[in-house]
Amino acid sequence: MSRKSIITKALGAAALTCAVLAGTSTSAFANTGAGYIGDGYANNSHAVWCVQDSLNWAFSHHGVNYPALSEDGVWGPKTKAAVEEFQYLFSMPDVGVMAQDGIVGKDTGQYLIEFGNPYYDGGDSQPNTSYCYGYLPSNY
């Protein structure tokens, strides 16, 4: 084996190792930057949109007959009422009961990630790779 071939293979192996390590060095399921969403909070329009989309998906895919929200990114009484309904219907006593306060905090955000649109929320297996992960507060 030539010296050039050995160096090429070594550099390739080093690059592959760096790529693997870079892919696994993310903060696994830890999102400390997402603020609460609701009355009295500085509601980011992307975060509100994520809540609205997650609620619409969760209701329609889990057999809940609830009127679809306009996904306009604006927090208002209809979005708050839908959050309260979600908190009531999706609260699981064996995992922990969500407060039914109409505020998307860490518990409600986690449930939205788990039960909402997997395309935008990532589901419970890959939430930190999704669009809404950066906007929904959660326990991940």
Backbone hydrogen bonds, N-H to C=O, Kabsch-Sander energy under -0.5 kcal/mol:
donor,donor_aa,acceptor,acceptor_aa,energy
6,I,2,S,-2.0
7,I,3,R,-2.3
8,T,4,K,-2.4
9,K,5,S,-2.4
10,A,6,I,-2.4
11,L,7,I,-2.6
12,G,8,T,-2.3
13,A,9,K,-2.4
14,A,10,A,-2.3
15,A,11,L,-2.5
16,L,12,G,-2.3
17,T,13,A,-2.4
18,C,14,A,-2.4
19,A,15,A,-2.3
20,V,16,L,-2.4
21,L,17,T,-2.6
22,A,18,C,-2.5
23,G,19,A,-1.8
24,T,20,V,-1.2
25,S,21,L,-0.7
25,S,22,A,-0.5
28,A,26,T,-1.3
30,A,27,S,-1.8
31,N,29,F,-0.6
32,T,30,A,-0.6
37,I,104,V,-1.7
41,Y,38,G,-1.9
43,N,41,Y,-1.6
44,N,42,A,-0.7
48,V,44,N,-2.4
49,W,45,S,-2.2
50,C,46,H,-2.3
51,V,47,A,-2.1
52,Q,48,V,-2.8
53,D,49,W,-3.1
54,S,50,C,-2.5
55,L,51,V,-2.7
56,N,52,Q,-2.5
57,W,53,D,-2.5
58,A,54,S,-2.9
59,F,55,L,-2.8
60,S,56,N,-2.3
61,H,57,W,-2.4
62,H,58,A,-0.9
62,H,59,F,-0.6
64,V,59,F,-2.6
65,N,63,G,-0.6
66,Y,64,V,-1.5
71,E,69,L,-0.5
72,D,70,S,-1.7
75,W,73,G,-0.5
80,K,76,G,-2.4
81,A,77,P,-2.5
82,A,78,K,-2.1
83,V,79,T,-2.3
84,E,80,K,-2.4
85,E,81,A,-2.3
86,F,82,A,-2.6
87,Q,83,V,-2.9
88,Y,84,E,-2.0
89,L,85,E,-2.9
90,F,86,F,-2.9
91,S,87,Q,-0.5
92,M,96,G,-1.0
95,V,92,M,-1.2
96,G,92,M,-3.3
101,D,99,A,-1.2
104,V,37,I,-3.3
105,G,103,I,-1.3
109,G,105,G,-2.8
110,Q,106,K,-2.1
111,Y,107,D,-2.2
112,L,108,T,-2.5
113,I,109,G,-2.2
114,E,110,Q,-2.2
115,F,111,Y,-2.9
116,G,112,L,-2.1
120,Y,117,N,-0.6
121,D,117,N,-2.9
122,G,118,P,-1.4
123,G,113,I,-0.5
126,Q,122,G,-1.5
129,T,126,Q,-1.5
130,S,127,P,-1.5
132,C,120,Y,-2.6
134,G,130,S,-0.5
134,G,131,Y,-0.8
135,Y,132,C,-1.6
136,L,132,C,-2.2
138,S,31,N,-0.5
139,N,106,K,-0.5
